[in-house]
């Protein structure tokens, strides 16, 4: 994109509270449908059924 500069540090990114996800799930790989597309149904199921470790602010 013309005119867009990449973010160079965390200080340059400001998100409103509603733009920050409540949880982040890390996967080794995306579940795929038989056609090779990401399986959104399986992703939703995993996100709601997997207990998330608590995240704390490192500062």
N, C-alpha and C positions, 0 to 999 in steps of 0.2 A: 504494500500500500504506500502510495506516495504521501509524504508529509507525516508519517508515523515513525516515532523513534522507539526503539525497544526499551523496556524498563531495565535500569542498570542496578537498582538496589531495592530492597524491601521498603525503604523509606519513600520511594517514589510512587508506590502503589497505595491508593487509599480507596477502600471499599466501604460502602454503607453496611450496617449490621444485617440488613435483609439480603445482601449479596454474598454473604459468607455462609458456606454450607454448615449445617449443624453437625454433621459427621463426615468423615472421609474414610472410605474403605479402600485399602490397597490390595490389589489382586496380582497374582503371579502372571496371569494371562486372562484375556477377556473370553467369556463363554461365547461360542459362535453357533449360529443356526446351521442347518445342513447346507445352506447356500453360501456360508462364509461371512455372513453379516453378524454384527454384535447382537447377542440375544438379550434384548431389553427386559423381557419377562424374567429371565433367570437372574439378571443383575438386580432387579427390584426385590426378588425373593431373597437373595443373598444379603442384600443391604438391610432388610428388615429382620432377618433371622439370625444374623451373626452378631454376637455380643461385641461391642466396641470397647477397647481399652480406654480409660479416661485420659484425656489430654490435659496437661497443665501448662500454664504460661511459663516459659523458661526464665523470664526475667524476675 
